[in-house]
Amino acid sequence: MVSTSPLRHAVVVEDDADIRGLLVLVLEQLDFVVTEAPDGLSGVEAVRRTNAELVTLDINLPDIDGMEVCRRLREFSDAYVLMLTARADEIDRLNGLDTGADDYINKPFSPKELQARIRALFRRARTPAAPAEDQRQTDELERAAVVQQSLLPRETVRLEGYDVAGAFRPTRSVGGDFYDWYQTRDGMHLTFADAMGKGMGAALIAATVRAVMRSVADTPAIDDAFGSASLTIASDLDQSGSFATMFHARLDSASGKLSYIDAGHGLALHIPAEGPAKRLVSAGPPVGILDGQHWPASELDLAPGDSLVIVSDGVLDAHDSLEDFVRNVEKAARNGSTSDDVCAALLELAPAATAEDDVTAVVVRRKPDATH
């Protein structure tokens, strides 16, 4: 009688079709059932859908980078993660970060070496679940929650012709989500960020990000301001072995011109009064990943009736697919009569009973022109 082994599932997250095809062949030779994903967000969805035991993950992806993918995977999966990088000098940097990955390998790779690395991974015992938290852990989380709440803006943005609101719901473990805004002579500045990790460490990183971003408010060009701030932030992140995804924007309220930089966040949507919603693609990896990184600025016009919606990955994680996520966020934005209503509806997309991460939302809506 032929014995049958349980099926093992793997997900290959790689944007290069040729390399993806080679990885699939290598894994199939090891008797994995393989699912392919050409970008980070679809990779996260595939791991969730298949409950994969192994993930091969490219660092440089077209939407969110591999570091952010790995962080999101670790919120629900204990799959072995093997990261692939085209730059040999990245390996030392990655080894110094708490990425959640189990191993790293350079491109181009030897198929036999890759198979040997994978076999070695599966000989390892997975880290046992953490014991129940003691009182000290509880006290630290309570202090972290206080720090996190203190980062949220106390002032209300009151711009003629605009409706601005934000909402935040922490999980019990307390993550690194926060948003900040303030009015300027020409309109407003807005920062939305998520520091890797949980507890007091993540809260303190978020506090650093907020303070540094406010310190460059008077730098005229947004890319110069973000570049200067990122150097300071990256220095602190390097010491803590962490990184932070960020979305920073500046709005000229008279014209509706919004200048923005997305560093590894990838969850901001422009929802026009007419036409489909557009997800704003990230301009590069999170802050703290690569030395000397530059994030180019982009622009969009917020016309009357348009909305800018930014959410945390806690909202994305509550959906089975990226398409469902975009559709539901757009529906919430169009159905709410005020930005506060929209924020409340966005948080409901990730019910508190099942959410595994902080859930945060910010909405900037330009009111419809009264003459039309």
N, C-alpha and C positions, 0 to 999 in steps of 0.2 A: 504494500500500500504506500502510495506517495504521500509524504507529509507536506502539509501546507503551512507556510508561515503567515502571520498576520500582515496585511498590507501596510507598507510604510509610505507616508506621503511627504513630498518635498515641494517647495516653491522656489522657483528661480526668478529673482528680481533683477533684471538686467535690460537696459535700453538698446544695447547693440544686438541686432538680430543674429549675427553670426556667432558671437560669443554665447548668446542665450541658447542657440541650437546645440553648440558643443557641450554646454553644461547639462542640457537635457539628456544627451547621449551618455555622458559620463554617469549621471545619476541613474538612468535606466539600467545601465550595466550593473549597478548595485541593487537592482530590484526595487527602486522607488517608483511610485506613481507620481509623476511630475506635473505640476501646474506652472505655466509661464505667466510672468507679469512684466510688462515693458516699462512700468514706472512705479514709484513708491506707493502711491495711494491704492492702486489696484493690487499691489503686493500685500499690503496690510489686509485688504478685503479677502484675498486668496488664502492667506494663512488662517484667518478667522473662519472662513467657509470650510476649509479642508481639515482643520485641526492638525496642520503639518507638524512633523517631528523634526524637519530640517529646513533651513532657509539659507540659500546662497544669495548674498546681498551686495550689489555694487554700491560704492560710496557716492559716485557722481551720477545722479538721476535727473531727469528733465523737470520733475515737479518738486518733490521734497527730497532731500539728500538721504543717504543711507543711515546716517547717524540718527536722524529724526524717525526714520522708519523703524529702526531698532528700538528706540525709546517707546514708540507706540506699541510695538509687538510685546514688549516686556510688561505692558499693562494687563495682558490677558493670556500670553503664551509663554511656555517654557521650552519652546523648540530650540534646538541647537542652531546658532546663527554663525555662519562663516562669511566674513566680509572680504570682498575683493577690491583691490585698489590698483590703479595703473601707475602709481608713484611709490617707489620704494621708500622715499623719505617720509611717507605718511605712516609707515608701520610703527615707528617709535612713538610718534605723536598719539596714534590710536591706542597703543598699549598703555599709555599714561592716562587715558580717559576711561571713566566708568561707562562705557558705551552699552554694556549689556551683551556684546558679542562674545562668542566662545573662542574664535580663532580668526586669523587674518592671513591672506595669501595674495601675492603679487600677480598682476597680469604682465606678460603672458604667462600662463601656468601650464605645468605638465599634468595631463589627465591622470597619470599614475600617482603623482604627488597629491593631487586633489582627492583621489579616492583613498589614499593612505590617511590623509588628514581627517576625512569623514569617518573612516573606520575607527580612528583614534578617538574622535569625539564620542562615538556611541559606546566606547569602552569605559568612558567616564561615568561616574555616578552623578546624577543631577543633585544640585544643592538642595538639602531638605528644607521643607517649609519652615519659616521662622516661627519660633515659639510665641505663645500669646504675649501681647505687650504687657509690660509691668507698669507700675505707677509712674516711674521716671519717664518712660516713653509717652505716657498719657500727658504728663505735665509739659513735656517738650512740644508735643503737638498743639496743646492749648496755647502755649506761648507763640508758636509759629503762626497759628491762626490769627492771633492778635496783630502780629507784625504784618501779615498778609492783608488784613482788613485795613490797616493804617495806610497802606499804599494807594488805596482807591481814592480818586479825587473827591474832595469835599465840596468844591465849588461847582455850581451849575453853569454850563455854557449857554449863554443867551445871545444868539446871533440872529439878527433880523432875517427872516425868510428861511430859517433852518430849525429843525427839531432834532436835538442830540440827546441820547440816553445810553446808559450802560447798565449791565446787571452781572452779578457774580454769585455763584453758589459753590462753596468749597466742599470737597469730600472730607471724610473723617481723617484721611491720611495727610491732608494738606499738601497741595502741590505748589508749583511756582507760577501760577497764572496771576497776571495783574493787568490793569489798563490805567492809563493816565491821560489827562487832557488839561488844557488851559487856553484861555483866550489870548489873542495877540492883537496888535493894532490892525492887522489886515484880515484876521479871521480866527483860526485856532490851530494848535498843534495837538497831535494825538499819538500815543504810543501804546501798543498792545504786545505783550511778551509772555513767554512761558519758559521759565528756567528749569533745566533738567533736575529731576530728583523730587524728594518729598521732605516734609518736615522743616525744621529750622534752617537747614542748609539752603534749601530752595528759596525759602522766604527771604533770607539775607541776600542771596544773589539777586532776587527780584528787587530788593530795596536799593542795591547798588545800581542796577540798570536804570531804575526810575531817577535816582539822583543825578547820574551822569547824563542822561538824556535831557534833563531839565537844565543842566549846566551849559549845554551848547545851543540853547534856544535863540541866542542872539547871533549865531553864525548864519549869514544870509543864505547861502546855498545849502539845500538839504543834503546833497551828497557829501559836501565838505563836513557838515555837522555830524552826519552819521559816521563818516570815516574816522573823524577825530574821537567820537564817543566810543566807537567799537574798539579802538586801540586800548583805551582805558579799561573798558569792560573785559576785553579778552585777557588782559593782564591778571585781573582778579579771577577770571574763570580758569585760567591756566593753573593758578595756585590751588584751586579747589577741584581740578579735574572735571570740569563741568562745561556746559554750553547753554545757549539760550536762543530760542527762535524769537524773531522780532518783526513787527510791522510798525513802521513810523510814517506818519503822514502830516502834511501841512496844507491847510485849506485857505485859499483866498476867497472870502465869502462873497465879494462883489461880483467876481467873474464866474465863480463855481469851479475854478481850476484847483485840482487836488494833485499835489506832488507826493509821491510815496516811494518807500523802499521796503521790500519784503526780503528778509533774511531767514529763509528756511521755514517760514510759517505756512504760507500757501492756502490759507483758509479765509481770505477776504473776497467778497463778491460785490461787483457793481451791478445794481439792479435798476435798469432804466425804466422810465415811466412806460415806454413802449418797447417791445422786443424782449428777447431772452436775457436771462442773467448771465454774467460773464465772471468766471473765477479769475482773480488776479494771480498770475503765476509768479512764483518766487524768483528773485534775481540772483540767488546764490545760497550757500549753506548757512546754517545757524552761526551766530557769532561765537567764536572760541574754538572752531574746528580747525581752520587752516590759517597759518600766519600770512600776513600780507594780502588778505582777501579784500576785494573791492566789490561793492554792491552798487550797480548803476541805478539811478532814479528813473522812475516812470511817471507819466501824467495821465489823468483822465479828466473829463469835464462832467461835473455834476449839474445836469440840467434840471430845471424845475420838475418836480415829481420823481427825480432819481433818488436812490438810496445807496449808501456804502454800508455793507454789513460785514462785520468781522467777528468770528467765533473761535473758540478754542477747540482743540482736538477732542475734548469730551463730547462735543456735539457730533463730530464725524464718527466717533467710535460707536455711537448709538445707531448707526445706519449700516445696512448690509452692503451698500454700494455707494460709490461716489455720485452716481446719477441720482439715487434716492436722496442723498444728502443735499445736493444742489437744488433739486426739485422742492424739497420740504422747506429749506431755508428761504427760497424765493417765495413760496406760498405764504409762509409766515410774514415775510416782509410786505407782501401785497395786501394781506388781509387785515393788518393792524392799522388802526386809525391814528395812532401816535407811535413815536419811537419807543416809549415805555411799554406799550402794548406788544410791539414787535419783540422787544427783548424778553418779555415774560413768555411769549410763545416759543422763542428760540430755546430758552432753558427747559421748557416742557418737552422739547424734542429728545432730551436726555433725562428721563425721569430719575428723581433722586434715589428711588428704591433700587435702581439697577446701575446707576452711573458709577464708574470706577475711577473717575478723574474729575478735577475741577471743571466746572462748566461756566464759561464766560462769554458775554456778547456785548458788542457796541454797535450802535446804529446811528449814522449821520444821514438825515433825510432833508433834502431840499424841498421846501413846500411848493406845491403847484402854483404856477403863476395865476393870480386871481383874475387876470384879464382874459384867461382862456377857459 
